[in-house]
Amino acid sequence: MKALIEVSPRGSVFAAARAQIVSSQAGKEPDFLLQFESAKTMFSELTAARMDLLDLLKRTGACSVYAVAKAARRNYSNIHTDVKRLLELGLIVRDDNGSVFVPFSEVDIHFALQKAA
């Protein structure tokens, strides 16, 4: 499964829709799409620590939040906050046993530069 994270400023809804149609016709439609209105918003949600957490979870596989904190050598409370937010964003999921994991084999981040008016 593939996840796509992109910055889509207000007013670019039609451009994003057009891009999705084109990509789906080419068979490259992502399984999951997460959009942010600005790079500032994206980087406030997807901090370096959270991106590292995604990488760690992908490498370790499904495990408890406590095990993630121990593997990351970070404070449990901070890991718990990051896990909670990544769950809300849909970038990680929880299985029936309560373990968390990354369901995607690939996460792409797309940031298109805007043309000057």
Disulfide bonds with the S-S distance in Angstrom:
none
